[in-house]
Amino acid sequence: MIAQKDKISEAIGEALSEKNNPKRGFTQSVELIVTFKEVNMKRGDVKLREIVVLPKQPSKLKSVLVVPSLEQMESAKKVQPNVLLSKEELQKLQGQKRAIKKLATKNDWFLISQDTMSIAGRILGPALGPRGKFPTPLPTTPDISEYVQRFMRSTLVKTKDQPHTQTFIGSEEQKPEDLAENALAVLNVIEGKIRSASIIRALYVKTTMGKPIQISLK
């Protein structure tokens, strides 16, 4: 295990304290930062692009855009995703660059029926790529409600060209111990994808506008 839950919870409590996190006019996200050492990112020593379902549901759910098949439409409606489009409605967006960019900016996940993936790639892809987002295929089952709900509470762990990853684990309204559980879920996935925990240089936690607080690895 990279870090103990009590050490993570302690650091989160410090990050959420009034001293390090003065009140803002909005609910801040809480993020986990993992830095790596002795790695060559260009060579792909650490390459992460993992979806992690957070065990403790964030107080503010992730925004999900869903383009289901006709058979999946009713179950999708029950979940009330941020945006729900039919295949035909998606096709009508062709050429509407401003509307597409708005959808790409305001939504975190894009869940697309498998028979619509090629259309979504062509229409949404040019706006999603630069934002580090991507369409994800829906399962073929008629009831997709549980699948969509999972993404509402999921976070993306990814690396680019720098030796670190910064990942959403919840919001400042949540309890430190709940945020620590979410952090552990992220760390478990990272540990399973890297060659050794020894390449982790340091862990930090911070709110959107707050000061990073280091998590003790001892």
C-alpha positions as CSV (number, residue, x, y, z in Angstrom):
1,M,0.0,0.0,0.0
2,I,1.4,3.4,-1.0
3,A,0.0,5.3,2.0
4,Q,-2.1,4.6,5.1
5,K,-5.7,5.8,5.2
6,D,-5.2,7.6,8.5
7,K,-2.2,9.6,7.0
8,I,-4.3,10.5,3.9
9,S,-7.3,11.5,6.1
10,E,-5.0,13.7,8.3
11,A,-3.6,15.5,5.2
12,I,-7.0,16.0,3.8
13,G,-8.2,17.5,7.1
14,E,-5.3,19.9,7.0
15,A,-6.0,20.8,3.3
16,L,-9.7,21.5,4.3
17,S,-8.8,23.6,7.3
18,E,-9.7,27.3,7.3
19,K,-6.0,28.1,7.4
20,N,-5.2,26.4,4.1
21,N,-8.6,26.6,2.5
22,P,-10.4,29.9,3.0
23,K,-14.0,30.0,2.0
24,R,-14.7,30.7,-1.7
25,G,-17.9,31.5,-3.5
26,F,-18.2,28.0,-4.9
27,T,-17.8,24.4,-3.8
28,Q,-14.2,23.4,-4.4
29,S,-13.1,20.1,-5.7
30,V,-10.5,18.0,-3.8
31,E,-7.7,16.6,-5.8
32,L,-5.0,14.0,-5.3
33,I,-1.6,14.7,-6.8
34,V,0.9,11.8,-7.3
35,T,4.4,12.7,-8.5
36,F,6.9,10.2,-9.9
37,K,10.7,9.9,-9.9
38,E,13.3,8.3,-12.2
39,V,10.8,7.9,-15.0
40,N,11.0,8.9,-18.7
41,M,7.5,10.0,-19.7
42,K,8.5,10.2,-23.4
43,R,9.5,6.6,-23.3
44,G,6.2,5.7,-21.6
45,D,7.6,4.6,-18.2
46,V,4.3,5.7,-16.7
47,K,1.3,5.8,-18.9
48,L,-2.1,6.1,-17.1
49,R,-5.6,6.6,-18.5
50,E,-7.8,4.8,-16.0
51,I,-11.4,5.2,-15.0
52,V,-11.9,4.8,-11.3
53,V,-15.3,4.5,-9.6
54,L,-15.1,6.4,-6.4
55,P,-16.5,4.3,-3.4
56,K,-17.8,7.4,-1.6
57,Q,-20.1,9.3,-4.0
58,P,-19.0,12.9,-4.5
59,S,-21.5,15.5,-3.3
60,K,-21.5,16.9,-6.9
61,L,-21.8,14.2,-9.4
62,K,-19.9,14.2,-12.7
63,S,-21.7,15.5,-15.8
64,V,-22.5,12.7,-18.2
65,L,-23.7,13.0,-21.8
66,V,-25.5,9.8,-23.1
67,V,-26.4,8.8,-26.6
68,P,-28.2,5.5,-26.0
69,S,-29.7,3.1,-28.6
70,L,-33.5,3.2,-29.0
71,E,-33.8,0.2,-26.7
72,Q,-31.7,1.9,-24.0
73,M,-33.5,5.3,-24.1
74,E,-36.0,4.6,-21.3
75,S,-33.5,3.3,-18.8
76,A,-31.2,6.3,-19.6
77,K,-34.1,8.7,-18.9
78,K,-34.5,7.3,-15.4
79,V,-31.0,8.2,-14.5
80,Q,-31.4,11.8,-15.7
81,P,-27.9,12.4,-17.1
82,N,-26.8,15.9,-17.8
83,V,-27.4,15.6,-21.5
84,L,-29.4,12.9,-23.2
85,L,-29.4,12.7,-27.0
86,S,-30.8,10.3,-29.6
87,K,-28.7,9.2,-32.5
88,E,-30.6,11.5,-34.7
89,E,-30.1,14.5,-32.4
90,L,-26.4,13.8,-32.4
91,Q,-26.3,13.7,-36.2
92,K,-28.0,17.1,-36.3
93,L,-25.1,18.6,-34.4
94,Q,-22.9,18.1,-37.5
95,G,-21.2,21.4,-38.3
96,Q,-22.5,23.2,-35.2
97,K,-19.0,23.9,-33.8
98,R,-20.1,26.2,-31.0
99,A,-22.8,23.8,-29.7
100,I,-20.3,20.9,-29.8
101,K,-17.6,22.8,-28.0
102,K,-20.1,23.7,-25.3
103,L,-21.1,20.1,-24.8
104,A,-17.4,19.1,-24.7
105,T,-16.6,21.7,-22.1
106,K,-19.6,21.2,-19.8
107,N,-19.6,17.4,-19.7
108,D,-17.1,15.0,-18.1
109,W,-18.1,11.7,-19.7
110,F,-19.6,10.8,-23.1
111,L,-21.3,7.4,-23.1
112,I,-22.3,6.4,-26.6
113,S,-24.2,3.3,-27.9
114,Q,-21.9,1.0,-29.8
115,D,-23.7,1.5,-33.2
116,T,-23.2,5.3,-32.8
117,M,-19.5,5.4,-31.8
118,S,-18.2,6.2,-35.3
119,I,-20.7,9.1,-35.7
120,A,-19.8,10.4,-32.2
121,G,-16.1,10.2,-33.1
122,R,-16.6,12.2,-36.2
123,I,-18.9,14.8,-34.7
124,L,-17.7,15.1,-31.0
125,G,-14.1,13.9,-31.4
126,P,-12.5,17.1,-32.7
127,A,-13.8,19.0,-29.6
128,L,-13.1,16.2,-27.1
129,G,-9.5,15.4,-28.1
130,P,-8.0,18.8,-27.2
131,R,-9.8,18.6,-23.8
132,G,-8.4,15.2,-22.9
133,K,-11.9,13.6,-23.2
134,F,-13.1,10.7,-25.2
135,P,-16.3,8.8,-26.1
136,T,-16.9,5.6,-24.1
137,P,-19.0,2.8,-25.6
138,L,-22.1,1.7,-23.7
139,P,-22.8,-2.0,-23.1
140,T,-25.3,-3.6,-25.4
141,T,-27.8,-4.4,-22.5
142,P,-31.2,-2.7,-22.7
143,D,-30.9,-1.4,-19.1
144,I,-27.9,1.0,-18.8
145,S,-29.0,2.9,-15.7
146,E,-26.4,1.3,-13.4
147,Y,-23.6,1.8,-15.9
148,V,-24.4,5.5,-16.3
149,Q,-24.6,6.0,-12.5
150,R,-21.1,4.5,-12.2
151,F,-19.7,7.2,-14.4
152,M,-21.5,9.9,-12.4
153,R,-19.2,8.9,-9.6
154,S,-16.1,8.1,-11.5
155,T,-12.8,10.0,-12.0
156,L,-10.1,9.8,-14.6
157,V,-6.5,9.1,-13.7
158,K,-4.2,10.2,-16.5
159,T,-0.7,11.2,-17.2
160,K,0.6,13.4,-20.0
161,D,4.1,14.5,-20.6
162,Q,5.0,15.5,-17.0
163,P,5.9,12.9,-14.2
164,H,2.7,13.4,-12.2
165,T,-1.0,12.9,-12.2
166,Q,-3.7,15.1,-10.6
167,T,-7.0,13.5,-10.0
168,F,-10.4,14.5,-8.7
169,I,-11.4,12.6,-5.5
170,G,-14.5,14.6,-4.3
171,S,-15.4,18.0,-2.9
172,E,-14.7,20.0,0.2
173,E,-18.2,19.3,1.6
174,Q,-17.2,15.6,2.1
175,K,-15.7,14.1,5.3
176,P,-11.9,13.7,5.3
177,E,-12.3,9.9,5.9
178,D,-14.6,9.5,2.9
179,L,-12.2,11.5,0.7
180,A,-9.4,9.3,2.0
181,E,-11.3,6.2,0.8
182,N,-11.6,7.7,-2.6
183,A,-7.9,8.6,-2.6
184,L,-7.1,5.0,-1.7
185,A,-9.2,3.7,-4.6
186,V,-7.2,5.9,-7.0
187,L,-3.9,4.9,-5.4
188,N,-4.8,1.2,-5.7
189,V,-5.4,1.6,-9.4
190,I,-2.1,3.5,-9.9
191,E,-0.1,0.9,-7.9
192,G,-1.5,-1.8,-10.1
193,K,-0.4,0.0,-13.3
194,I,3.1,1.1,-12.4
195,R,6.2,-1.2,-12.3
196,S,6.9,-0.4,-8.6
197,A,5.6,1.9,-5.8
198,S,9.2,3.0,-5.3
199,I,8.9,5.3,-8.3
200,I,6.4,7.4,-6.4
201,R,8.2,10.5,-5.2
202,A,5.4,12.2,-3.2
203,L,1.6,12.5,-2.6
204,Y,-0.3,15.7,-2.1
205,V,-3.9,16.7,-1.6
206,K,-5.4,20.1,-2.3
207,T,-8.7,21.9,-3.0
208,T,-9.2,23.8,-6.2
209,M,-7.8,27.1,-4.9
210,G,-6.1,25.7,-1.8
211,K,-2.5,25.0,-0.8
212,P,-1.2,21.5,-1.5
213,I,-0.6,19.4,1.6
214,Q,1.9,16.5,1.5
215,I,0.7,13.1,2.6
216,S,3.2,11.2,4.7
217,L,4.3,7.9,3.1
218,K,5.6,6.6,6.4
